[in-house]
Amino acid sequence: MFNALLLEKDDAGQSAKLTVLEHSDLPDAGVLVQVDYSTINYKDALALTGSAPIARHYPMVPGIDLAGTVEQSDDPRWPVGTRVLLNGWGVGEGHWGGLAQYARVNGDWLLEVPPSLSTRQTMAIGTAGYTAALCVNALIDHGTVADDGPILVTGATGGVGSFSVALLAAAGYQVTAVTGKSDAEAYLTSLGADAVIDRATLAEPGKPLQKERWNGVIDAVGGNTLANACAQTRYSGAVAACGLAESPKLQTTVMPFILRGVTLYGIDSVMAPLEHRERAWQCIAMYLNTEALDGMVKEISLAQALTEASSVMAGQVTGRLLVDVNR
């Protein structure tokens, strides 16, 4: 038997609870992982609070991230004792996820934990840091040069934003962080931000072309913020969009793209191919100062995840929520 968070649904709606499950309850898959840590991402908060239809069927164990050790395996790539991590691939949505002490998953979805990191550190990083690294790699592949001007990071106190600031700064880029939290400047400068601006400056509808300010952008919020960021991006600059915390809508024009040659990259972390995932974790291992993780992370138990999910939805969480599933 083991502890897990479980989503169920009946005529009254969805419910989430801490419960005890049997190994026989787990879905069929080739690799059984004893989970050490998971996380609460924005998508997990949506699932746990029922704010969006994240779970595709019920019952469902949520949690799009996990890290732990292989306990049983019929996959020769993953022998017993291997430290593994998993981000995305629909776990916590269509396949039982990481907010449990055990998970049974497809071997194709796993990566080996980098030798320089612990399972705790990989989940302190989680999908948020992995997505940030995908965004950073997109800017690097575009040819974005550190000396050519500042990179704008929106939603900077969130998980993706925090890691984007830290990774960009470590790679030598000048970073301008956007936040709505008036008390977050010290936190963001500690991660490496050179400047901090209020999100209100980007939150209202703006002109389709504005003063060129940004050499590149990592956007985790969408909506007017993304539209204004595109309108302010310099000639031949790049924008990496990976989130919709403000809005999924993008009300803009083609003008930044056809008059300034701006490129808008869509960053998907869920189904990204293996080579992109491996490069993202290489980026993290190369640039991330793991000592900075402690200042970005709040560690909680499985039971606490139920209440903390509401705090995420209310925008009251700075940094990362790390879940010790064995607490």
RAQUIBEL-V647992 format. One record per pair of residues at least 12 apart in sequence whose ideal C-beta (glycine too) atoms are under 7 Angstrom apart, sorted by the first residue. I is the first residue (numbers start at 1). J is the second residue. D is the distance in whole Angstrom. If there is no record, write none. Layout:
BEGIN
i=<I | I>
j=<J | J>
d=<D | D>
END
This chain:
BEGIN
i=<1 | 1 | 1 | 2 | 2 | 2 | 2 | 3 | 3 | 3 | 3 | 3 | 4 | 4 | 4 | 4 | 4 | 4 | 5 | 5 | 5 | 5 | 5 | 5 | 5 | 6 | 6 | 6 | 7 | 7 | 7 | 7 | 7 | 7 | 8 | 8 | 9 | 13 | 14 | 16 | 16 | 18 | 18 | 18 | 23 | 26 | 26 | 26 | 27 | 27 | 27 | 29 | 29 | 29 | 30 | 30 | 30 | 30 | 30 | 31 | 31 | 31 | 31 | 31 | 31 | 31 | 31 | 32 | 32 | 32 | 32 | 33 | 33 | 33 | 33 | 33 | 33 | 33 | 33 | 33 | 34 | 34 | 34 | 34 | 35 | 35 | 35 | 35 | 35 | 35 | 35 | 35 | 36 | 36 | 36 | 36 | 37 | 37 | 37 | 37 | 37 | 37 | 37 | 37 | 38 | 38 | 38 | 38 | 38 | 38 | 38 | 38 | 39 | 39 | 39 | 39 | 39 | 39 | 39 | 39 | 40 | 40 | 40 | 40 | 40 | 40 | 41 | 41 | 41 | 41 | 41 | 41 | 42 | 42 | 43 | 44 | 44 | 44 | 44 | 44 | 45 | 45 | 45 | 47 | 47 | 48 | 48 | 48 | 48 | 49 | 49 | 49 | 51 | 54 | 55 | 56 | 56 | 60 | 61 | 61 | 61 | 61 | 62 | 62 | 62 | 63 | 63 | 63 | 63 | 64 | 64 | 64 | 64 | 64 | 64 | 65 | 65 | 65 | 65 | 65 | 65 | 66 | 66 | 66 | 66 | 67 | 67 | 67 | 67 | 67 | 68 | 68 | 69 | 69 | 69 | 70 | 70 | 75 | 77 | 78 | 78 | 82 | 83 | 83 | 83 | 84 | 84 | 84 | 84 | 85 | 85 | 85 | 86 | 86 | 86 | 86 | 87 | 87 | 87 | 87 | 88 | 88 | 88 | 88 | 89 | 89 | 90 | 91 | 99 | 99 | 99 | 99 | 100 | 101 | 101 | 111 | 111 | 114 | 114 | 116 | 117 | 121 | 121 | 123 | 124 | 124 | 124 | 124 | 125 | 125 | 126 | 127 | 128 | 128 | 128 | 128 | 129 | 129 | 130 | 130 | 130 | 131 | 131 | 131 | 131 | 132 | 132 | 132 | 132 | 133 | 133 | 133 | 133 | 134 | 134 | 134 | 134 | 134 | 135 | 135 | 135 | 135 | 135 | 136 | 136 | 136 | 136 | 136 | 137 | 137 | 137 | 138 | 138 | 138 | 138 | 139 | 139 | 139 | 142 | 142 | 144 | 144 | 144 | 146 | 146 | 146 | 148 | 149 | 149 | 149 | 149 | 150 | 150 | 150 | 150 | 150 | 150 | 151 | 151 | 151 | 151 | 151 | 151 | 151 | 151 | 151 | 152 | 152 | 152 | 152 | 152 | 153 | 153 | 153 | 153 | 153 | 154 | 154 | 154 | 154 | 154 | 154 | 155 | 155 | 155 | 155 | 156 | 156 | 156 | 156 | 156 | 157 | 157 | 157 | 157 | 157 | 157 | 158 | 158 | 159 | 159 | 160 | 160 | 160 | 161 | 162 | 162 | 162 | 164 | 165 | 165 | 165 | 165 | 165 | 166 | 166 | 166 | 166 | 167 | 167 | 167 | 169 | 169 | 170 | 170 | 170 | 170 | 171 | 174 | 175 | 175 | 175 | 176 | 176 | 176 | 177 | 177 | 178 | 178 | 178 | 179 | 179 | 180 | 180 | 181 | 184 | 187 | 190 | 191 | 199 | 202 | 202 | 202 | 202 | 203 | 203 | 204 | 205 | 205 | 206 | 206 | 206 | 207 | 208 | 208 | 208 | 208 | 209 | 209 | 209 | 209 | 210 | 210 | 210 | 211 | 212 | 212 | 212 | 213 | 214 | 214 | 214 | 214 | 214 | 215 | 215 | 216 | 216 | 216 | 217 | 217 | 217 | 217 | 218 | 219 | 219 | 219 | 220 | 220 | 220 | 221 | 221 | 221 | 222 | 222 | 222 | 222 | 222 | 222 | 222 | 223 | 223 | 223 | 225 | 226 | 226 | 227 | 227 | 227 | 230 | 230 | 230 | 230 | 231 | 233 | 233 | 233 | 235 | 235 | 236 | 237 | 238 | 238 | 239 | 239 | 239 | 240 | 240 | 241 | 241 | 241 | 241 | 242 | 296 | 296 | 297 | 297 | 297 | 298 | 298 | 298 | 299 | 299 | 300 | 300 | 301 | 301 | 302 | 302 | 302 | 305 | 308>
j=<20 | 21 | 22 | 21 | 100 | 101 | 102 | 18 | 20 | 100 | 101 | 302 | 19 | 21 | 61 | 99 | 100 | 101 | 18 | 61 | 62 | 99 | 100 | 302 | 305 | 19 | 59 | 61 | 47 | 55 | 58 | 59 | 60 | 62 | 58 | 59 | 58 | 50 | 50 | 48 | 306 | 302 | 303 | 306 | 102 | 96 | 102 | 104 | 95 | 96 | 104 | 104 | 105 | 106 | 73 | 74 | 75 | 106 | 107 | 70 | 73 | 75 | 78 | 104 | 105 | 107 | 110 | 71 | 72 | 102 | 104 | 66 | 68 | 69 | 70 | 71 | 84 | 102 | 103 | 105 | 68 | 69 | 71 | 102 | 66 | 68 | 98 | 100 | 101 | 102 | 103 | 325 | 67 | 68 | 119 | 120 | 67 | 119 | 120 | 123 | 322 | 323 | 324 | 325 | 63 | 65 | 66 | 98 | 99 | 123 | 323 | 325 | 65 | 123 | 126 | 127 | 320 | 321 | 322 | 323 | 305 | 308 | 309 | 312 | 321 | 323 | 64 | 65 | 126 | 127 | 128 | 159 | 245 | 312 | 64 | 62 | 63 | 64 | 92 | 309 | 309 | 312 | 313 | 62 | 92 | 62 | 305 | 306 | 309 | 309 | 310 | 313 | 313 | 93 | 93 | 93 | 94 | 96 | 96 | 97 | 99 | 100 | 92 | 97 | 99 | 92 | 97 | 98 | 99 | 87 | 88 | 91 | 92 | 97 | 127 | 86 | 87 | 98 | 123 | 126 | 127 | 86 | 97 | 98 | 103 | 85 | 113 | 119 | 122 | 123 | 84 | 119 | 81 | 82 | 83 | 82 | 84 | 107 | 107 | 107 | 110 | 112 | 112 | 113 | 119 | 110 | 111 | 112 | 113 | 111 | 113 | 122 | 98 | 105 | 109 | 110 | 126 | 127 | 130 | 269 | 127 | 269 | 270 | 271 | 109 | 270 | 270 | 105 | 302 | 305 | 323 | 325 | 325 | 325 | 326 | 277 | 281 | 281 | 285 | 285 | 285 | 290 | 293 | 322 | 293 | 297 | 320 | 322 | 163 | 284 | 320 | 269 | 159 | 160 | 163 | 320 | 163 | 284 | 269 | 280 | 281 | 160 | 242 | 267 | 269 | 160 | 163 | 164 | 167 | 167 | 280 | 283 | 284 | 267 | 269 | 272 | 276 | 280 | 164 | 218 | 240 | 242 | 267 | 164 | 167 | 168 | 171 | 283 | 279 | 280 | 283 | 238 | 240 | 265 | 267 | 216 | 238 | 240 | 238 | 263 | 215 | 216 | 238 | 171 | 172 | 173 | 215 | 174 | 214 | 215 | 234 | 174 | 175 | 176 | 194 | 214 | 215 | 168 | 173 | 174 | 175 | 214 | 215 | 216 | 217 | 218 | 176 | 178 | 214 | 217 | 229 | 165 | 175 | 177 | 178 | 218 | 178 | 219 | 220 | 221 | 225 | 229 | 220 | 221 | 243 | 245 | 177 | 178 | 179 | 188 | 193 | 179 | 181 | 184 | 187 | 188 | 318 | 220 | 245 | 319 | 320 | 220 | 242 | 243 | 220 | 191 | 296 | 319 | 218 | 177 | 188 | 191 | 192 | 193 | 191 | 192 | 288 | 292 | 283 | 287 | 288 | 191 | 192 | 192 | 287 | 288 | 289 | 287 | 194 | 192 | 193 | 194 | 194 | 195 | 197 | 193 | 196 | 197 | 199 | 202 | 196 | 199 | 198 | 199 | 318 | 318 | 318 | 295 | 292 | 225 | 224 | 225 | 228 | 229 | 224 | 225 | 224 | 224 | 251 | 227 | 228 | 231 | 231 | 231 | 252 | 253 | 255 | 231 | 255 | 256 | 259 | 228 | 231 | 232 | 232 | 232 | 234 | 235 | 232 | 229 | 232 | 233 | 234 | 237 | 234 | 237 | 237 | 238 | 239 | 229 | 233 | 239 | 240 | 240 | 239 | 241 | 243 | 242 | 243 | 245 | 243 | 245 | 246 | 241 | 243 | 244 | 246 | 247 | 248 | 250 | 246 | 247 | 249 | 246 | 241 | 250 | 250 | 251 | 252 | 252 | 256 | 262 | 264 | 256 | 256 | 260 | 262 | 260 | 261 | 261 | 262 | 263 | 265 | 262 | 264 | 265 | 265 | 267 | 264 | 265 | 266 | 267 | 267 | 319 | 320 | 319 | 320 | 322 | 319 | 321 | 322 | 322 | 324 | 321 | 323 | 324 | 327 | 323 | 325 | 327 | 323 | 321>
d=<5 | 7 | 6 | 6 | 6 | 4 | 5 | 7 | 6 | 7 | 5 | 6 | 6 | 5 | 5 | 7 | 3 | 7 | 6 | 6 | 6 | 4 | 7 | 6 | 6 | 5 | 5 | 6 | 7 | 5 | 6 | 6 | 4 | 6 | 5 | 5 | 4 | 7 | 4 | 5 | 6 | 6 | 5 | 7 | 7 | 6 | 7 | 4 | 6 | 5 | 6 | 5 | 5 | 5 | 7 | 5 | 5 | 6 | 5 | 6 | 5 | 6 | 5 | 7 | 6 | 5 | 7 | 5 | 4 | 7 | 5 | 7 | 5 | 7 | 6 | 7 | 6 | 7 | 5 | 6 | 5 | 5 | 5 | 6 | 5 | 4 | 6 | 6 | 6 | 6 | 6 | 5 | 6 | 5 | 4 | 7 | 5 | 6 | 5 | 4 | 6 | 6 | 6 | 7 | 5 | 5 | 5 | 4 | 5 | 6 | 5 | 6 | 5 | 5 | 4 | 7 | 7 | 6 | 6 | 6 | 6 | 6 | 6 | 6 | 4 | 6 | 6 | 7 | 7 | 5 | 6 | 6 | 6 | 6 | 6 | 6 | 6 | 6 | 7 | 7 | 4 | 4 | 5 | 4 | 6 | 6 | 7 | 6 | 4 | 5 | 6 | 5 | 6 | 6 | 6 | 6 | 4 | 7 | 4 | 5 | 6 | 5 | 5 | 5 | 5 | 5 | 4 | 3 | 3 | 7 | 6 | 6 | 4 | 6 | 6 | 7 | 6 | 5 | 6 | 5 | 5 | 5 | 7 | 3 | 6 | 4 | 6 | 4 | 5 | 5 | 7 | 6 | 6 | 7 | 6 | 5 | 6 | 4 | 6 | 5 | 6 | 6 | 7 | 4 | 6 | 5 | 7 | 6 | 6 | 5 | 5 | 5 | 7 | 6 | 5 | 6 | 7 | 5 | 5 | 6 | 6 | 5 | 4 | 7 | 4 | 7 | 7 | 7 | 6 | 6 | 6 | 7 | 6 | 5 | 6 | 6 | 7 | 6 | 5 | 6 | 7 | 6 | 6 | 6 | 5 | 5 | 6 | 5 | 7 | 6 | 7 | 6 | 3 | 5 | 6 | 6 | 4 | 6 | 6 | 5 | 7 | 5 | 5 | 7 | 4 | 5 | 4 | 4 | 6 | 6 | 4 | 4 | 5 | 5 | 6 | 6 | 6 | 5 | 6 | 4 | 4 | 6 | 5 | 7 | 5 | 6 | 7 | 6 | 6 | 6 | 6 | 7 | 5 | 5 | 6 | 5 | 6 | 6 | 4 | 6 | 6 | 5 | 6 | 7 | 4 | 5 | 5 | 7 | 7 | 4 | 6 | 4 | 7 | 5 | 7 | 6 | 6 | 5 | 5 | 7 | 5 | 7 | 6 | 5 | 7 | 7 | 5 | 7 | 4 | 5 | 6 | 5 | 6 | 5 | 7 | 5 | 4 | 5 | 6 | 5 | 5 | 7 | 4 | 5 | 6 | 6 | 4 | 6 | 5 | 6 | 7 | 5 | 5 | 5 | 7 | 7 | 5 | 6 | 7 | 7 | 5 | 4 | 6 | 6 | 5 | 6 | 5 | 5 | 5 | 5 | 6 | 5 | 6 | 5 | 5 | 6 | 6 | 6 | 7 | 5 | 6 | 7 | 2 | 7 | 4 | 7 | 6 | 5 | 5 | 6 | 5 | 6 | 7 | 5 | 6 | 4 | 5 | 6 | 5 | 6 | 6 | 6 | 7 | 4 | 7 | 6 | 6 | 6 | 7 | 7 | 7 | 4 | 5 | 7 | 6 | 6 | 6 | 6 | 7 | 7 | 5 | 6 | 6 | 6 | 7 | 4 | 5 | 6 | 5 | 6 | 7 | 7 | 4 | 5 | 6 | 7 | 4 | 7 | 5 | 7 | 6 | 5 | 6 | 6 | 6 | 6 | 5 | 5 | 7 | 5 | 6 | 4 | 7 | 5 | 6 | 5 | 7 | 6 | 4 | 6 | 6 | 5 | 4 | 7 | 6 | 4 | 5 | 5 | 6 | 6 | 4 | 3 | 6 | 5 | 6 | 6 | 6 | 6 | 4 | 6 | 5 | 6 | 7 | 6 | 6 | 7 | 5 | 5 | 6 | 5 | 6 | 5 | 6 | 6 | 5 | 7 | 5 | 5 | 6 | 7 | 6 | 7 | 4 | 4 | 5 | 6 | 5 | 5 | 7 | 6 | 7 | 5 | 6 | 6 | 6 | 6 | 4 | 6 | 6 | 7 | 5 | 6>
END
